[in-house]
């Protein structure tokens, strides 16, 4: 087995960094942001303007994406632009996700 093949099979892919209220979390594909999510639930749980399942995180072809489900009623903006529901949004570099008037999240992808 060549060295590059070995590295590919054992490499740990970095996650998407999610920062909310001064705390940084590492999210992986399949994670969810929201009151009943899998990342930062301890923070989102107390923010009633955040939906139970507010943002889904995915990774395709090495790129990170977030998707806001149709079930989310509150305004959700990515870098100041309203997010279209059920349409994956690519996350490259640092992006600002405003999940509601009282919840702003920073997303960082490599």
Backbone as CSV, one residue per row, in Angstrom:
resi,resn,N_x,N_y,N_z,CA_x,CA_y,CA_z,C_x,C_y,C_z
1,UNK,0.850,-1.176,0.000,0.000,0.000,0.000,0.891,1.234,0.000
2,UNK,0.594,2.164,-0.888,1.414,3.375,-0.942,1.095,4.261,0.255
3,UNK,1.976,5.184,0.520,1.804,6.088,1.657,0.526,6.912,1.521
4,UNK,0.218,7.393,0.316,-0.976,8.229,0.147,-2.252,7.423,0.381
5,UNK,-2.266,6.162,-0.040,-3.436,5.337,0.216,-3.608,5.107,1.712
6,UNK,-2.510,4.881,2.398,-2.585,4.666,3.838,-3.124,5.915,4.546
7,UNK,-2.638,7.081,4.133,-3.104,8.319,4.751,-4.590,8.521,4.505
8,UNK,-5.057,8.231,3.292,-6.466,8.417,2.981,-7.342,7.529,3.845
9,UNK,-6.902,6.318,4.106,-7.750,5.390,4.847,-7.754,5.664,6.348
10,UNK,-6.763,6.381,6.837,-6.699,6.631,8.275,-6.870,8.108,8.641
11,UNK,-6.971,8.968,7.639,-7.056,10.402,7.913,-8.347,10.727,8.655
12,UNK,-8.228,11.607,9.614,-9.403,12.107,10.329,-9.731,13.459,9.711
13,UNK,-10.887,13.532,9.092,-11.263,14.777,8.439,-11.667,15.803,9.484
14,UNK,-11.182,17.033,9.343,-11.574,18.063,10.303,-13.055,18.378,10.164
15,UNK,-13.655,18.752,11.263,-15.077,19.077,11.252,-15.307,20.543,10.945
16,UNK,-16.562,20.902,10.910,-16.971,22.280,10.718,-17.002,22.937,12.093
17,UNK,-16.295,24.046,12.249,-16.283,24.737,13.541,-17.534,25.599,13.670
18,UNK,-18.231,25.423,14.778,-19.452,26.151,15.069,-19.223,26.914,16.370
19,UNK,-19.299,28.236,16.315,-19.100,29.055,17.515,-20.392,29.793,17.821
20,UNK,-20.882,29.597,19.052,-22.101,30.259,19.501,-21.928,30.641,20.962
21,UNK,-22.264,31.889,21.269,-22.131,32.436,22.624,-20.747,32.179,23.222
22,UNK,-19.713,32.364,22.409,-18.339,32.248,22.878,-17.802,30.832,23.014
23,UNK,-18.613,29.835,22.703,-18.169,28.444,22.780,-18.010,27.893,21.367
24,UNK,-16.928,27.148,21.146,-16.689,26.549,19.836,-16.871,25.042,19.917
25,UNK,-17.594,24.520,18.945,-17.887,23.087,18.851,-17.395,22.597,17.497
26,UNK,-17.128,21.322,17.392,-16.727,20.716,16.135,-17.882,19.852,15.642
27,UNK,-18.450,20.232,14.498,-19.587,19.496,13.930,-19.101,18.596,12.805
28,UNK,-19.795,17.497,12.629,-19.496,16.547,11.571,-20.700,16.403,10.655
29,UNK,-20.482,15.786,9.505,-21.581,15.534,8.581,-22.662,14.737,9.311
30,UNK,-23.905,15.147,9.132,-25.028,14.491,9.796,-25.456,15.171,11.077
31,UNK,-24.648,16.104,11.570,-25.013,16.820,12.793,-26.114,17.839,12.509
32,UNK,-26.768,18.258,13.589,-27.888,19.191,13.505,-27.692,20.293,14.540
33,UNK,-27.994,21.536,14.127,-28.011,22.665,15.053,-29.470,22.960,15.381
34,UNK,-29.773,23.085,16.659,-31.132,23.387,17.077,-31.358,22.957,18.513
35,UNK,-32.559,23.243,19.019,-32.878,22.922,20.418,-32.822,21.420,20.688
36,UNK,-33.066,20.602,19.672,-32.956,19.154,19.821,-31.858,18.608,18.913
37,UNK,-30.863,19.437,18.626,-29.781,19.065,17.724,-28.723,18.213,18.392
38,UNK,-27.634,18.018,17.664,-26.527,17.194,18.142,-25.296,18.016,18.501
39,UNK,-25.293,19.301,18.142,-24.159,20.187,18.420,-24.670,21.424,19.152
40,UNK,-24.028,21.780,20.254,-24.340,22.982,21.037,-25.770,22.980,21.560
41,UNK,-26.334,21.819,21.745,-27.709,21.710,22.255,-27.841,22.415,23.608
42,UNK,-26.772,22.376,24.400,-26.780,23.025,25.714,-26.990,24.531,25.605
43,UNK,-26.607,25.128,24.477,-26.801,26.562,24.256,-28.149,26.808,23.578
44,UNK,-28.409,26.096,22.478,-29.636,26.318,21.708,-30.904,25.983,22.486
45,UNK,-30.816,25.053,23.397,-31.984,24.591,24.143,-32.736,25.744,24.809
46,UNK,-31.999,26.763,25.228,-32.594,27.869,25.970,-32.983,29.054,25.079
47,UNK,-32.773,28.932,23.770,-33.112,30.013,22.846,-34.390,29.609,22.116
48,UNK,-35.506,30.100,22.586,-36.812,29.653,22.079,-37.077,30.053,20.630
49,UNK,-36.309,31.027,20.097,-36.488,31.430,18.702,-35.717,30.523,17.741
50,UNK,-34.998,29.561,18.285,-34.295,28.563,17.469,-35.191,27.327,17.400
51,UNK,-35.357,26.788,16.200,-36.199,25.604,16.021,-35.530,24.366,16.613
52,UNK,-36.335,23.336,16.825,-35.796,22.079,17.362,-34.735,21.516,16.418
53,UNK,-35.047,21.504,15.122,-34.073,21.103,14.091,-33.984,22.289,13.142
54,UNK,-32.972,23.124,13.353,-32.893,24.407,12.647,-31.965,24.346,11.442
55,UNK,-30.847,23.647,11.564,-29.852,23.571,10.490,-29.263,22.165,10.447
56,UNK,-29.213,21.596,9.251,-28.572,20.288,9.060,-27.225,20.496,8.389
57,UNK,-26.221,19.759,8.858,-24.861,19.891,8.342,-24.538,18.664,7.497
58,UNK,-23.959,18.908,6.326,-23.565,17.805,5.456,-22.225,18.110,4.804
59,UNK,-21.637,17.080,4.226,-20.374,17.238,3.512,-20.458,16.436,2.224
60,UNK,-20.176,17.100,1.116,-20.215,16.462,-0.191,-18.968,16.838,-0.960
61,UNK,-18.270,15.821,-1.464,-17.058,16.032,-2.254,-16.070,16.963,-1.549
62,UNK,-15.925,16.780,-0.234,-14.960,17.544,0.539,-15.401,18.939,0.940
63,UNK,-16.612,19.316,0.589,-17.128,20.652,0.923,-18.231,20.549,1.977
64,UNK,-18.261,21.534,2.865,-19.291,21.581,3.911,-20.505,22.345,3.412
65,UNK,-21.696,21.886,3.840,-22.950,22.547,3.497,-23.836,22.608,4.730
66,UNK,-24.690,23.622,4.753,-25.759,23.664,5.750,-27.086,23.751,4.989
67,UNK,-28.108,23.139,5.559,-29.443,23.186,4.963,-30.441,23.526,6.062
68,UNK,-31.284,24.512,5.780,-32.346,24.886,6.710,-33.626,24.202,6.223
69,UNK,-34.207,23.323,7.038,-35.428,22.618,6.627,-36.622,23.555,6.435
70,UNK,-37.573,23.120,5.611,-38.792,23.917,5.376,-39.566,24.167,6.656
71,UNK,-39.416,23.285,7.642,-40.171,23.408,8.890,-39.739,24.598,9.750
72,UNK,-38.611,25.228,9.429,-38.121,26.376,10.209,-38.889,27.627,9.785
73,UNK,-39.566,28.251,10.751,-40.376,29.436,10.461,-39.612,30.738,10.600
74,UNK,-38.691,30.801,11.558,-37.989,32.056,11.829,-37.011,32.406,10.715
75,UNK,-36.809,33.695,10.542,-35.832,34.180,9.583,-34.465,33.591,9.911
76,UNK,-33.800,33.051,8.914,-32.460,32.492,9.080,-31.599,33.057,7.956
77,UNK,-30.531,33.756,8.328,-29.706,34.435,7.324,-28.262,33.945,7.376
78,UNK,-27.675,33.812,6.202,-26.270,33.457,6.061,-25.579,34.663,5.451
79,UNK,-24.662,35.270,6.205,-23.983,36.496,5.787,-24.984,37.573,5.350
80,UNK,-26.094,37.682,6.105,-27.068,38.741,5.877,-28.116,38.446,4.823
81,UNK,-28.044,37.280,4.178,-28.999,36.927,3.119,-29.897,35.797,3.608
82,UNK,-31.215,35.968,3.457,-32.168,34.938,3.872,-31.839,33.612,3.186
83,UNK,-31.828,32.536,3.984,-31.512,31.210,3.462,-32.770,30.588,2.868
84,UNK,-32.651,30.107,1.635,-33.756,29.405,0.987,-33.870,28.030,1.645
85,UNK,-35.085,27.671,2.053,-35.304,26.409,2.757,-35.045,25.208,1.852
86,UNK,-34.481,24.164,2.443,-34.190,22.891,1.770,-33.198,23.009,0.617
87,UNK,-32.435,24.105,0.566,-31.399,24.271,-0.462,-30.047,24.334,0.246
88,UNK,-29.165,23.347,0.005,-27.858,23.345,0.672,-27.052,24.604,0.340
89,UNK,-26.458,25.188,1.387,-25.620,26.377,1.244,-24.173,25.990,1.533
90,UNK,-23.268,26.270,0.603,-21.862,25.902,0.775,-21.214,26.796,1.824
91,UNK,-20.425,26.178,2.685,-19.697,26.924,3.712,-18.207,26.823,3.390
92,UNK,-17.624,27.952,3.014,-16.194,28.043,2.732,-15.661,29.201,3.551
93,UNK,-14.564,28.974,4.255,-14.007,30.032,5.095,-14.898,30.280,6.294
94,UNK,-15.025,31.545,6.685,-15.838,31.915,7.847,-17.129,32.565,7.370
95,UNK,-18.258,32.070,7.870,-19.581,32.592,7.508,-20.346,32.894,8.793
96,UNK,-21.240,33.859,8.721,-22.066,34.236,9.866,-23.495,33.754,9.609
97,UNK,-23.985,32.915,10.511,-25.332,32.366,10.408,-26.182,32.973,11.512
98,UNK,-27.195,33.732,11.114,-28.115,34.336,12.081,-29.363,33.456,12.110
99,UNK,-29.447,32.610,13.149,-30.542,31.657,13.253,-31.832,32.305,13.742
100,UNK,-31.712,33.454,14.408,-32.855,34.260,14.844,-32.294,35.593,15.324
101,UNK,-33.175,36.487,15.727,-32.711,37.790,16.212,-31.797,37.652,17.426
102,UNK,-31.969,36.583,18.191,-31.193,36.429,19.423,-30.147,35.315,19.342
103,UNK,-29.849,34.826,18.130,-28.877,33.736,18.013,-28.029,33.882,16.754
104,UNK,-26.763,34.251,16.962,-25.820,34.389,15.855,-24.709,33.365,16.046
105,UNK,-24.421,32.637,14.972,-23.440,31.550,14.991,-22.370,31.852,13.941
106,UNK,-21.115,31.552,14.285,-20.038,31.636,13.308,-19.704,30.219,12.857
107,UNK,-19.623,30.020,11.538,-19.267,28.735,10.963,-17.921,28.882,10.273
108,UNK,-17.010,27.952,10.525,-15.688,27.999,9.896,-15.360,26.651,9.280
109,UNK,-15.080,26.690,7.968,-14.681,25.480,7.247,-13.283,25.684,6.687
110,UNK,-12.522,24.627,6.633,-11.167,24.707,6.062,-11.231,24.712,4.554
